[in-house]
Amino acid sequence: MVRKKKRGQFKMTITPNIFLREKIVRLLVTISDGEGMPVRHYNYINMTESHLYKNMGIFEEIGLIRTEKIGRRKRVFMTEQGRQIAQDFKKIMRLMKK
């Protein structure tokens, strides 16, 4: 992820190497397994809460997840594209375990 300054504000561009990090892949797979409250995910992945929300913002920006605020809580839902990518990562992880 690279941030470029554009007329007084930062514009975020997503680079493909974000998916080469283990925790990022585990986060996407974990969200796809149990959509719902994001707070449940960061303890399982061993990631700080702020890092989780930062990466979820990136996922939402590129269209892999969508979030809805219901009352005080934020719920996470996978998009069709995000679900497909998560399934592909699961297949890769299974192949690497063999």
DSSP file with accessible surface (Angstrom, degrees, kcal/mol):
  #  RESIDUE AA STRUCTURE BP1 BP2  ACC     N-H-->O    O-->H-N    N-H-->O    O-->H-N    TCO  KAPPA ALPHA  PHI   PSI    X-CA   Y-CA   Z-CA
    1    1 A M              0   0   49      0, 0.0     2,-0.4     0, 0.0    13,-0.2   0.000 360.0 360.0 360.0 130.4    0.0    0.0    0.0
    2    2 A V  E     -A   13   0A  68     11,-2.1    11,-2.5     2,-0.0     2,-0.5  -0.975 360.0-149.7-124.2 135.3    1.4    3.4   -1.0
    3    3 A R  E     -A   12   0A 133     -2,-0.4     2,-0.4     9,-0.2     9,-0.2  -0.926  13.0-167.5-107.0 128.6    0.0    6.7    0.0
    4    4 A K  E     -A   11   0A 124      7,-2.7     7,-3.7    -2,-0.5     2,-0.4  -0.936  20.6-126.8-115.4 135.1    0.5    9.6   -2.4
    5    5 A K  E     -A   10   0A 151     -2,-0.4     2,-0.4     5,-0.2     5,-0.3  -0.663  29.0-179.3 -81.9 129.2   -0.1   13.2   -1.5
    6    6 A K  E >   -A    9   0A 113      3,-4.0     3,-1.3    -2,-0.4    -2,-0.0  -0.922  64.3 -34.7-134.5 105.2   -2.5   14.9   -3.9
    7    7 A R  T 3  S-     0   0  242     -2,-0.4     3,-0.1     1,-0.3    -1,-0.1   0.916 126.2 -36.4  49.5  56.7   -3.4   18.5   -3.3
    8    8 A G  T 3  S+     0   0   67      1,-0.2     2,-0.3     0, 0.0    -1,-0.3   0.442 126.9  78.7  84.2  -1.6   -3.3   18.5    0.4
    9    9 A Q  E <  S-A    6   0A 131     -3,-1.3    -3,-4.0    -5,-0.0     2,-0.4  -0.944  77.7-112.8-136.0 160.4   -4.8   15.1    1.0
   10   10 A F  E     -A    5   0A 133     -2,-0.3     2,-0.5    -5,-0.3    -5,-0.2  -0.764  21.4-158.2 -94.8 134.9   -3.5   11.5    0.8
   11   11 A K  E     -A    4   0A 108     -7,-3.7    -7,-2.7    -2,-0.4     2,-0.5  -0.958  14.2-141.2-111.1 127.2   -4.7    9.2   -1.9
   12   12 A M  E     -A    3   0A  47     -2,-0.5     2,-0.4    -9,-0.2    -9,-0.2  -0.745  15.2-170.5 -93.0 128.8   -4.3    5.5   -1.2
   13   13 A T  E     -A    2   0A  42    -11,-2.5   -11,-2.1    -2,-0.5     2,-0.4  -0.976  18.4-135.2-115.3 135.5   -3.3    3.1   -3.9
   14   14 A I        -     0   0   48     -2,-0.4   -11,-0.0   -13,-0.2    -2,-0.0  -0.753  14.5-157.3 -93.2 130.5   -3.4   -0.6   -3.2
   15   15 A T    >   -     0   0   36     -2,-0.4     3,-1.6     1,-0.1     4,-0.2  -0.816  24.3-122.6-104.7 149.0   -0.5   -2.7   -4.3
   16   16 A P  G >  S+     0   0  112      0, 0.0     3,-1.6     0, 0.0     4,-0.1   0.729 101.0  78.5 -63.3 -19.8   -0.9   -6.5   -4.9
   17   17 A N  G >  S+     0   0   76      1,-0.3     3,-1.7     2,-0.2     4,-0.1   0.604  70.1  84.2 -70.0  -5.6    1.8   -7.4   -2.4
   18   18 A I  G X  S+     0   0    2     -3,-1.6     3,-1.0     1,-0.3    -1,-0.3   0.864  87.2  55.5 -61.1 -30.3   -0.7   -6.8    0.4
   19   19 A F  G <  S+     0   0   42     -3,-1.6    -1,-0.3     1,-0.2    -2,-0.2   0.419  90.0  74.3 -86.3   5.9   -1.9  -10.4   -0.1
   20   20 A L  G <  S+     0   0  152     -3,-1.7     2,-0.5    -4,-0.1    -1,-0.2   0.375  77.4  94.1 -94.1   5.6    1.6  -11.8    0.3
   21   21 A R  S <> S-     0   0  123     -3,-1.0     4,-2.0     1,-0.1     5,-0.2  -0.843  72.8-140.3-102.4 132.9    1.4  -11.2    4.1
   22   22 A E  H  > S+     0   0  135     -2,-0.5     4,-2.8     1,-0.2     5,-0.2   0.901  99.2  49.3 -59.5 -46.6    0.2  -14.1    6.3
   23   23 A K  H  > S+     0   0   84      1,-0.2     4,-2.3     2,-0.2    -1,-0.2   0.867 109.2  52.9 -66.1 -33.4   -2.0  -12.1    8.7
   24   24 A I  H  > S+     0   0    3      2,-0.2     4,-2.2    -3,-0.2    -1,-0.2   0.936 111.9  45.1 -66.6 -44.2   -3.8  -10.3    5.9
   25   25 A V  H  X S+     0   0   17     -4,-2.0     4,-2.6     1,-0.2     5,-0.2   0.931 113.2  50.5 -64.8 -44.1   -4.7  -13.6    4.2
   26   26 A R  H  X S+     0   0   68     -4,-2.8     4,-2.7     1,-0.2    -1,-0.2   0.882 108.8  52.9 -61.9 -37.3   -5.7  -15.1    7.5
   27   27 A L  H  X S+     0   0    0     -4,-2.3     4,-2.7    -5,-0.2     5,-0.2   0.952 110.4  46.3 -62.6 -47.4   -7.9  -12.0    8.2
   28   28 A L  H  X S+     0   0    0     -4,-2.2     4,-2.1     1,-0.2    -2,-0.2   0.933 115.3  46.3 -62.8 -42.9   -9.7  -12.4    4.9
   29   29 A V  H  X S+     0   0   12     -4,-2.6     4,-1.8     1,-0.2    -1,-0.2   0.914 112.9  50.2 -66.1 -41.3  -10.2  -16.1    5.3
   30   30 A T  H  X S+     0   0   20     -4,-2.7     4,-2.0    -5,-0.2    -2,-0.2   0.910 109.7  50.3 -65.3 -41.1  -11.4  -15.6    8.9
   31   31 A I  H  < S+     0   0    0     -4,-2.7    -1,-0.2     1,-0.2    -2,-0.2   0.918 110.3  50.7 -63.2 -40.1  -13.9  -13.0    7.9
   32   32 A S  H  < S+     0   0   21     -4,-2.1     3,-0.4    -5,-0.2    -1,-0.2   0.848 109.4  51.2 -68.0 -31.6  -15.3  -15.2    5.2
   33   33 A D  H  < S+     0   0  104     -4,-1.8     2,-0.3     1,-0.3    -1,-0.2   0.877 127.8  17.0 -71.5 -38.7  -15.7  -18.1    7.6
   34   34 A G  S  < S-     0   0   36     -4,-2.0    -1,-0.3    -5,-0.1    -2,-0.1  -0.680  74.7-167.1-140.0  83.1  -17.6  -16.1   10.2
   35   35 A E        +     0   0   65     -3,-0.4     2,-0.4    -2,-0.3    42,-0.2  -0.342  51.3  69.8 -64.5 150.3  -19.1  -12.9    8.9
   36   36 A G  B    S+B   76   0B   1     40,-0.9    40,-2.5    -5,-0.0    -1,-0.1  -0.979  84.3  23.1 147.2-128.4  -20.3  -10.6   11.7
   37   37 A M    >   -     0   0   29     -2,-0.4     3,-1.0    38,-0.2     4,-0.3  -0.592  55.5-150.7 -80.7 126.5  -18.5   -8.6   14.3
   38   38 A P  T >> S+     0   0    3      0, 0.0     3,-1.8     0, 0.0     4,-0.9   0.783  89.2  73.1 -68.3 -23.5  -14.9   -7.7   13.5
   39   39 A V  H 3> S+     0   0   65      1,-0.3     4,-0.6     2,-0.2     3,-0.3   0.838  89.1  61.9 -61.8 -29.5  -13.8   -7.7   17.1
   40   40 A R  H <> S+     0   0  176     -3,-1.0     4,-0.5     1,-0.2    -1,-0.3   0.734 101.3  54.6 -66.3 -21.7  -14.1  -11.5   17.2
   41   41 A H  H <> S+     0   0   11     -3,-1.8     4,-1.7    -4,-0.3    -1,-0.2   0.827  91.4  64.4 -87.7 -33.3  -11.4  -11.8   14.5
   42   42 A Y  H  X>S+     0   0   47     -4,-0.9     5,-2.3    -3,-0.3     4,-0.9   0.839 100.7  51.5 -71.1 -28.5   -8.4   -9.8   15.8
   43   43 A N  H  <5S+     0   0  121     -4,-0.6     3,-0.3     3,-0.2    -1,-0.2   0.907 109.9  50.4 -69.4 -38.8   -7.7  -12.1   18.8
   44   44 A Y  H  <5S+     0   0  153     -4,-0.5    -2,-0.2     1,-0.2    -1,-0.2   0.868 115.3  42.0 -66.2 -35.4   -7.7  -15.2   16.6
   45   45 A I  H  <5S-     0   0    0     -4,-1.7    -1,-0.2     2,-0.1    -2,-0.2   0.585 107.9-121.8 -90.2 -10.4   -5.3  -13.7   14.1
   46   46 A N  T  <5 +     0   0  126     -4,-0.9     2,-0.3    -3,-0.3    -3,-0.2   0.970  66.4 135.6  64.6  54.9   -3.0  -12.2   16.7
   47   47 A M      < -     0   0   10     -5,-2.3    -1,-0.3    -6,-0.1    -2,-0.1  -0.970  59.0-107.7-132.6 143.7   -3.4   -8.7   15.3
   48   48 A T     >  -     0   0   88     -2,-0.3     4,-2.3     1,-0.1     5,-0.1  -0.356  29.8-117.4 -69.7 157.1   -4.0   -5.4   17.1
   49   49 A E  H  > S+     0   0   80      1,-0.2     4,-2.4     2,-0.2     5,-0.2   0.901 114.7  51.3 -63.4 -40.0   -7.5   -3.9   16.8
   50   50 A S  H  > S+     0   0   91      1,-0.2     4,-2.1     2,-0.2    -1,-0.2   0.902 110.0  49.5 -66.2 -37.7   -6.2   -0.8   15.0
   51   51 A H  H  > S+     0   0   65      2,-0.2     4,-2.3     1,-0.2    -1,-0.2   0.894 109.7  53.0 -66.5 -38.0   -4.4   -2.9   12.5
   52   52 A L  H  X S+     0   0    0     -4,-2.3     4,-2.5     1,-0.2    -2,-0.2   0.952 110.9  44.9 -61.1 -49.6   -7.5   -5.0   11.9
   53   53 A Y  H  X S+     0   0   76     -4,-2.4     4,-2.0     1,-0.2    -1,-0.2   0.861 111.0  54.5 -67.3 -33.5   -9.6   -1.9   11.2
   54   54 A K  H  X S+     0   0  100     -4,-2.1     4,-1.6    -5,-0.2    -1,-0.2   0.951 112.4  43.0 -62.4 -46.9   -7.0   -0.4    8.9
   55   55 A N  H  X S+     0   0    4     -4,-2.3     4,-2.6     1,-0.2    -2,-0.2   0.867 110.4  55.3 -70.5 -34.2   -6.9   -3.6    6.8
   56   56 A M  H  X S+     0   0    5     -4,-2.5     4,-2.5     2,-0.2    -1,-0.2   0.881 105.0  54.7 -65.1 -33.9  -10.6   -3.9    6.8
   57   57 A G  H  X S+     0   0   34     -4,-2.0     4,-2.3     2,-0.2    -2,-0.2   0.899 108.8  47.8 -63.8 -38.4  -10.7   -0.4    5.4
   58   58 A I  H  X S+     0   0    3     -4,-1.6     4,-2.0     2,-0.2    -2,-0.2   0.933 111.1  50.6 -66.8 -45.0   -8.4   -1.5    2.6
   59   59 A F  H  <>S+     0   0    0     -4,-2.6     5,-2.9     1,-0.2     6,-0.8   0.902 112.4  47.4 -58.9 -41.1  -10.6   -4.5    1.9
   60   60 A E  H ><5S+     0   0   76     -4,-2.5     3,-0.9     3,-0.2    -1,-0.2   0.901 108.6  54.7 -68.8 -37.6  -13.7   -2.4    1.8
   61   61 A E  H 3<5S+     0   0  110     -4,-2.3    -1,-0.2     1,-0.3    -2,-0.2   0.872 111.7  43.2 -64.9 -35.9  -12.0    0.1   -0.5
   62   62 A I  T 3<5S-     0   0   55     -4,-2.0    -1,-0.3    -5,-0.1    -2,-0.2   0.424 120.3-108.0 -93.0   2.5  -11.1   -2.5   -3.1
   63   63 A G  T < 5S+     0   0   28     -3,-0.9    19,-0.4    -4,-0.4    18,-0.3   0.713  83.9 118.9  88.1  23.3  -14.5   -4.2   -2.8
   64   64 A L  S   <S+     0   0    3     -5,-2.9    15,-2.2    -6,-0.2     2,-0.3   0.771  81.3  14.5 -90.2 -28.2  -13.8   -7.4   -0.9
   65   65 A I  E     -C   78   0B   3     -6,-0.8     2,-0.3    13,-0.3    13,-0.2  -0.901  62.1-151.4-135.5 166.5  -16.0   -6.6    2.1
   66   66 A R  E     -C   77   0B 109     11,-2.9    11,-2.8    -2,-0.3     2,-0.4  -0.984  13.1-150.6-135.9 148.1  -18.8   -4.2    3.0
   67   67 A T  E     -C   76   0B  28     -2,-0.3     2,-0.4     9,-0.2     9,-0.2  -0.915   7.6-168.3-119.7 147.1  -19.6   -3.0    6.5
   68   68 A E  E     -C   75   0B  86      7,-2.2     7,-3.4    -2,-0.4     2,-0.7  -0.999  19.4-135.1-131.6 136.6  -22.8   -1.9    8.0
   69   69 A K  E     -C   74   0B 157     -2,-0.4     2,-0.6     5,-0.2     5,-0.2  -0.830  22.7-176.8 -92.7 117.8  -23.3   -0.1   11.3
   70   70 A I  E >   -C   73   0B  88      3,-3.0     3,-1.7    -2,-0.7     2,-0.3  -0.944  63.9 -47.5-117.2 106.2  -26.2   -1.6   13.2
   71   71 A G  T 3  S-     0   0   69     -2,-0.6    -2,-0.0     1,-0.3     0, 0.0  -0.528 122.4 -24.0  67.6-126.2  -26.8    0.3   16.4
   72   72 A R  T 3  S+     0   0  240     -2,-0.3     2,-0.3    -3,-0.1    -1,-0.3   0.561 124.9  83.4 -90.5 -11.4  -23.4    0.8   18.0
   73   73 A R  E <   - C   0  70B 160     -3,-1.7    -3,-3.0   -36,-0.0     2,-0.5  -0.700  68.4-138.8-103.0 149.1  -21.8   -2.2   16.3
   74   74 A K  E     - C   0  69B  86     -2,-0.3     2,-0.3    -5,-0.2    -5,-0.2  -0.892  19.2-158.3-103.4 127.9  -20.2   -2.5   13.0
   75   75 A R  E     - C   0  68B  76     -7,-3.4    -7,-2.2    -2,-0.5     2,-0.4  -0.845   5.8-143.1-108.3 147.7  -21.0   -5.8   11.0
   76   76 A V  E     -BC  36  67B   0    -40,-2.5   -40,-0.9    -2,-0.3     2,-0.4  -0.905  16.6-178.4-113.1 135.2  -18.8   -7.1    8.2
   77   77 A F  E     - C   0  66B  38    -11,-2.8   -11,-2.9    -2,-0.4     2,-0.3  -0.991  23.8-125.7-132.4 139.4  -20.1   -8.9    5.1
   78   78 A M  E     - C   0  65B   9     -2,-0.4   -13,-0.3   -13,-0.2     2,-0.1  -0.603  19.4-137.3 -81.1 142.9  -18.1  -10.4    2.3
   79   79 A T     >  -     0   0   38    -15,-2.2     4,-2.6    -2,-0.3     5,-0.2  -0.440  32.1-102.5 -85.0 171.4  -18.8   -9.4   -1.3
   80   80 A E  H  > S+     0   0  131      1,-0.2     4,-2.2     2,-0.2     5,-0.2   0.921 124.6  49.4 -63.0 -41.1  -19.0  -12.0   -4.0
   81   81 A Q  H  > S+     0   0  115    -18,-0.3     4,-2.3     1,-0.2    -1,-0.2   0.919 111.9  48.4 -63.7 -43.2  -15.5  -11.1   -5.2
   82   82 A G  H  > S+     0   0    0    -19,-0.4     4,-2.5     1,-0.2    -2,-0.2   0.900 110.0  51.7 -64.4 -39.8  -14.1  -11.2   -1.6
   83   83 A R  H  X S+     0   0   77     -4,-2.6     4,-2.2     2,-0.2    -1,-0.2   0.916 110.2  49.3 -63.8 -41.1  -15.8  -14.6   -1.0
   84   84 A Q  H  X S+     0   0   84     -4,-2.2     4,-2.1     2,-0.2    -2,-0.2   0.929 111.8  47.7 -65.4 -43.6  -14.2  -16.0   -4.2
   85   85 A I  H  X S+     0   0   43     -4,-2.3     4,-2.4     1,-0.2    -2,-0.2   0.915 110.9  51.5 -64.9 -41.2  -10.7  -14.7   -3.3
   86   86 A A  H  X S+     0   0    0     -4,-2.5     4,-2.2     1,-0.2    -1,-0.2   0.911 109.1  50.7 -62.8 -40.3  -11.0  -16.1    0.2
   87   87 A Q  H  X S+     0   0   82     -4,-2.2     4,-2.1     1,-0.2    -1,-0.2   0.904 109.2  51.6 -64.0 -38.9  -12.0  -19.5   -1.2
   88   88 A D  H  X S+     0   0   66     -4,-2.1     4,-2.2     1,-0.2    -2,-0.2   0.909 109.3  49.7 -64.2 -40.8   -8.9  -19.4   -3.5
   89   89 A F  H  X S+     0   0   37     -4,-2.4     4,-2.7     1,-0.2    -1,-0.2   0.888 108.0  54.1 -64.9 -37.3   -6.7  -18.6   -0.5
   90   90 A K  H  X S+     0   0   56     -4,-2.2     4,-2.3     2,-0.2    -1,-0.2   0.921 108.5  49.3 -61.8 -42.1   -8.2  -21.6    1.4
   91   91 A K  H  X S+     0   0  109     -4,-2.1     4,-2.3     2,-0.2    -2,-0.2   0.925 111.6  48.7 -62.2 -43.7   -7.4  -23.9   -1.5
   92   92 A I  H  X S+     0   0   84     -4,-2.2     4,-2.1     1,-0.2    -2,-0.2   0.922 110.6  50.7 -62.8 -42.8   -3.8  -22.6   -1.6
   93   93 A M  H  X S+     0   0   68     -4,-2.7     4,-1.2     1,-0.2    -1,-0.2   0.904 110.4  49.6 -63.8 -38.8   -3.4  -23.0    2.1
   94   94 A R  H  X S+     0   0  151     -4,-2.3     4,-0.8     1,-0.2     3,-0.3   0.911 110.8  50.1 -65.4 -41.6   -4.7  -26.6    1.9
   95   95 A L  H  < S+     0   0  118     -4,-2.3     3,-0.5     1,-0.2    -2,-0.2   0.875 108.3  52.5 -65.0 -35.3   -2.3  -27.4   -1.0
   96   96 A M  H  < S+     0   0  152     -4,-2.1    -1,-0.2     1,-0.2    -2,-0.2   0.771 103.5  58.0 -73.8 -24.0    0.7  -26.0    1.0
   97   97 A K  H  <        0   0  177     -4,-1.2    -1,-0.2    -3,-0.3    -2,-0.2   0.733 360.0 360.0 -75.2 -22.9   -0.1  -28.2    4.0
   98   98 A K     <        0   0  202     -4,-0.8    -3,-0.0    -3,-0.5    -4,-0.0  -0.239 360.0 360.0 -71.3 360.0    0.2  -31.4    1.9
